[in-house]
Amino acid sequence: EETLTQRPDHVISENLVLNSVEKLDKLLIGTYNEVSRNTYLGRVLYKRAAVKGPDFRFVKTTFNPRDYESIAYKYEESANNSGSCEELWRQSFKAINNLNLIINNIESAEGNEAAKQEILGEALGLRGMVYFDLARTFAYPWIKAGASSQGLPLKLSSEEVVVDRSTLGQTYDQILLDLHSAHDLLGENTWEQGSTKYITKTGIKALMARVYLYKQDWENALKYAKEVIAARGEEFLMGVDSYVFDDFNSESLFELSITSQNSLGSNGLGAQFDVKDGGQGDVIATETFVNLLGAYENDPRAALLEEDKEGTQQAFVKYTNRSDGGGLSAHNIPVLRLSEMFLIAAEAAAHGAGGGEPEAQDFLNTLIKNRTTNFAAHQTNETGEALKEKIAEERRRELALEGHGVYDFIRRGKDIVRPVDEHMNTGVDAANLNIQASDNRTICPIPASEIEASGMQQTEGY
Amino acid sequence: QEKNITGTVTDENGMPIPGVNVIVKNTTNGTQTNFDGEYSLNAEVGDVLTFSFIGMKVVNRTIGSSDVINVELEKSAESLDEVMVVAYGSANKRSFTGAAETVTNEAVTRGATASFETALQGKISGVNISTSGQPGGKSNVQIRGVGSISGSTQPLYVLDGVVINTDSNLRAGDYMTGSTGYNPLSTINSADIKSITVLKDAAASSLYGSRAANGVVIITTKKGKRGETEIVLGVESGWSENLTEENLINNEQFKDLWIEGQINQYIQNGENAEFKRVYADNNLFSTYQNQAISDYEGIYGTTNANADWLGAIYQTGYLRKYNFSARGGNEKTSFYVSGNYLDQAGTVIETGMKRYSGRLNLENEAKDWITIGANLSVAKSERDAANIDGAYAGGLNPLYMARVLPPAAPIYDPNGYGGYANLPNDIEKNANPIGVLKVGKYENIEFRVRGDAFAKFQIIDPLSFKTTFGIDQQAIDETLYDNKEFGAGGGIWNGVLNRVKSEVFQYTVSNILNYNDTYGQHGFDILLGQESQVSKMNSINVYGYDVLDSELLSASSIGSLWSHTGYAENYSLLSYFSQVAYNFNRKYYLSSSIRRDGSSRFGKDARWGTFWSLSGAWVASEEDFIDVDGIDYLKFRASYGTNGNLPPQYYAALAFFETDGKGYGGESGLSYGQLQNPDLSWEQSKNFNVGMDLNLFSELDLSVNYFHKKTQDLLLNVPVSPTTGFLTQLQNYGEMVNEGWEFEIGYTPYSHDNFTWNTSANLTIIDNEITKLKNTIVSTYSSRYGQDPLIIKEGESIYSFYLRDYAGVDPETGMAQYHVLEDGNRTGDLTTDAQAAGFGIFGDALQDLQGGFFNEFNYKSFSLDFLFTFGVGGKVYDRTAFKRDDDGYAPQYTNTVAQLNPWNPNNTDATVPIRINGNPTFSNDVSTRHLYDSDYLKLKNLKLSYKLPEMWSMIKGGSVYAQGDNLLLLTELEGYDPEAVVDGVNFFQVPTARTLMLGIRLQF
């Protein structure tokens, strides 16, 4: 029997991990790694958000784009062919299962109590985030049918098999339960440089602001955005002269650290948009977006446009490779940052929360002030729909390539309009250029592999 | 006039043969040789004497002036008392109750490849071998069909009684970067092989237990022999080229296609796809045409490159083999030594293989109660391959690139690095395949030592005991260099280097007790055995970029590391087995075997398995009541039993956390790596076989087998809910049946004095069906390769094609049309929407009927033989079409004539759909448009040789010969060899090599 027991030496057995706080902490570290993989925040979700909207497109086929997320761009998702959705689904659940193992075992594991609390808090926070990203990708937006839409299967322990989908209301309840629990467990931020590579108490608040915004709970969205702004005020916003996406810049609330440990090279996020140094550069800005960036005088965001694969100035290079080497896609990936909080606060207020439209204008103007040298000319005084449009437009400029893009359209029930002449020769079917916000292809189908293996219910419309 | 003829009949060694029938042809006049092999009979001049004896080839002699006719009989292939090597011992053909076949030396060594197994194709019924054209490339060997879905489908290889390690998992890299298709058998020098026995049914193979489900191949190397030392020198030299060729377009044709596609693109997007209107409007059309021409020139320039990519990547390969062997011995000791050098260049530039090998086999009768011996071989192979034979088709696969790049992309640029051009417009990041191969390096060096030592004790007759200790040490060193200038190594990476070392050490201990005796008419043969095998592998893998210099490829040349990994993979097997054979009067045979195996690869709750067989045979020709003239031998056989198949993964049963590449933010991390499966166990096949062996007039041999092999508890990657974080888990689930008939026939149509003609043929009829499955397995669409054309479905064959039903080009719109399918049946509607067309099953890849046909002519010292192989009833899917016959989807990758003559409003009677650059219509995705019959006939081998006489007192004999391999192929799909691919999916594999070889063999 002894001869017949052979063990690998590069992996660790289950019981060794689950009984030790130290090892569960490593499992949490490993989960941050999983979250940063290309199949989730390391590429797929952000790129999908970009290419399904009107602001970005694939380069022409003669420039030989890689196929990553091209199905998303072309709106060719179907029940049998979900493109990158399948990997995103699996990878998200891979992270969730790691987190479930931590959450279910940390109490009984041996180790320091304070460490337990910190680990549990981060694990719950991350689980809330992953479920939220799944909800906004695989479920119809709140605006469509509110809480009654089909939500997610809520798998909360590693052992159980969950096949039934909850309602969207139940899904959001669970997300918020995780986030509130995390909020209560985590200690106050230290704001040390680099500390935001993990989810922190302020990071959780920022995430809650975003979740409430998607849930159209304007009061709570405003509340948590303001709490973040109270902790990190206007002085932490990047300015016209300091608009650089360095690691852990002043706006950082939560960002994924990408180093040689988890760099994805040409499969990573930055290389998708940047052709320099052998990057793919397969996704570039549309004229629509270039024009949008030209709205303000000396907008630092317009300065991010560089020469692209086609020879025009439409590569939007927000993510620059670290100068000290590390290769392609060697840059951190922002998940939550301060600008978004101003925009959330503005949007929530514009919908009547707090002080209403005047407060909304204030939040928006604070941001605009830091994005132009001619604030007087560009400050906003719109009201009503025009104000909301203004905020939405500002989000496109400010949060481009940060995982918002198309989500902001469908969340707000706005159709996606892509002019024919901007998408010529890119492989997209002309019939798939203009997409209604309610179109099923704005969200991912439940992957065929899930339905075949578990019999899970497919999303209506697919 | 009648006269008395006398003579002696001897065998090849000069020993007299008693009992030989000597008959005057076409008369009843005849006699038999006496104990001294002598005969005497009366006949007339001009009569023909026929000499026949069981197990010997028939000889005819015409009576001339001489009164003495001495005859030497040669053993026929079907010699009944020939000793066959079988599981843990040997048996003669008469007493063997199972289905097995032996191929001896000549057929094994003659192949023009590095590896012996490729020469077996077409020689043995029930065995099908697919081979790559790469030197040292991978073979796919199937014995009686494809036996598994996710588990191994390859047979177990046993070399001189020791199971050898044929796992190819220890090679470096992954399929994206590695030198693909490593063949673990290529370090065996085929010239050392004396015989190969293929065990097919349970009676033959189940003594190998948990690993024998896919059949067993037993390789026996040459032994020494008593007497004067015999030295053999052999030299072979040859050339090879590609057997299959593709028809390509020229520069002008490419330009026309590109421009037409671009015009149509503009019309589709800018003119609401109203092609007829625009084509009819001369002004508008020429506006677009001019625009398209200027687009073309913007990319490809105005000078025509007219590049010949295939001409640049293919070359005439060569093959050289030098062989030396000596064998001899005295009364107590015998030896065999050999040395071999093989130097082979592939038909793709920069690829090839060199092998140096040596062997020493020794045996010594130390005492009258003990014999000791050892077999030892050492081999080193150096192989250059590149990433050209895998499932990956992209910029780093030079053979793929060369087969999709158009003539408009230049190969050479005098100012470019090494004279090679960057590809126009950043196609695949400048992955000029010639540059990738010439400047890069993809080398696999293997050093392998195999050996065993044994001692055989004759305890007290009839009891004997044999103990064997075997080792198999394998060291691999791989260098994969993606160079600084071309491919993925260009740009910021400044060269990407992967250096890998891995090592496996395997040892085997077996102890076997044998009892063999006869009591009157009762014969017993009893075997008791125990065996253990342990294999330990470990590897170190360093991978990084920023390489100092293209000539300095050590690990320290890596400027920045991406990863440094290493791990061990170990496994062990413990076995106990027994076999009992009984015969009555050498007429009735019964045999049974049982084996118990414990394997470390299984789950802890399913570690031990039992495998058994029961078989019997009846030699009917020994019965008095079947004393029919002409029936010299007739035997019926039947067997039933079980065999197993191990999971290819070593730790598939365990749950664990991974550490590799899971760090974050400067800390190391862990992540859940595998779902546990404590019940994981072997896959079990239940084999039934009935057979008959017949010999008529000592001239015609016929052997027929029917087999039914049911594999259950299939090792299957069963889809699990991705909410587990995993897509599949290896489980035991499902059933599959391989069923069929095998026929072998051997006949000597003419044998006369100086001229003989021998012919033999074999035929296999085989059917595969998956009889139980959890889910139908259809892989999801990938935009890189399209839909996988294969489906795995209950009730269907394993390699069934799952396709749309193509209905040609719609003459109105130019779109590809499909018959709409619902549940695989036509509804009667047509559609041009690929998404709505539906799928159905259109045949499968496996040939219904497959075989070989062999003829041999001997005239005096000359001999000519040739082997045809054939297959009928299979299908092949051309998956290369997705990448290059894509109706403009990726317009820069068109180079075959299959795209010529597309539809446009002025050419409505076209066979190719409308060409639109960036075509989004899916018209290139899977459909019956790219499905072909794979029926084929191949002239697999032809050899002309001349037997050398004794010369200059030194040379005892030998031969000079010319030989050709894969000379002729008749099949439907161009550029494809049905013997190259087992699953019928034609991709960008290295074409089969056609080889011409000259050789000389001298015996001293």
Interface residues (C-beta under 8 A of the other chain):
Chain A: E1 T3 L4 T5 Q6 R7 P8 D9 H10 V11 I12 S13 E14 V17 K23 K26 L27 L28 I29 G30 T31 Y32 N33 E34 S36 K60 T61 T62 F63 N64 D67 S70 I71 K74 S78 N80 N81 S82 G83 E86 W89 R90 F93 K94 A95 I96 N97 N98 L101 P153 K155 S158 V161 V162 V163 G194 K197 Y198 S257 T259 S260 Q261 N262 S263 G265 S266 V275 K276 D277 G278 G279 K309 N321 G325 G326 G327 L328 V420 D421 H423 M424 N425 T426 G427 V428 D429 A430 P447 A448 S449 E450 E452 A453 S454 M456
Chain B: Q262 Q265 Y266 Q268 N269 G270 A273 I299 N425 D426 I427 E428 K429 A488 G490 G491 I492 W493 S532 V534 Y545 D546 S560 L561 W562 T565 G566 Y567 A568 E569 N570 Y571 S572 L574 G598 S599 S600 R607 Y650 Y651 L654 A655 F656 F657 E658 T659 D660 G661 K662 G663 Y664 G665 G666 E667 S668 G669 L670 S671 Y672 G673 Q674 Q676 P719 V720 S721 P722 T723 T724 G725 F726 L727 N775 T776 T780 Y781 S782 S783 R784 Q835 Y889 A890 P891 Q892 N917 G918 N919 P920 T921
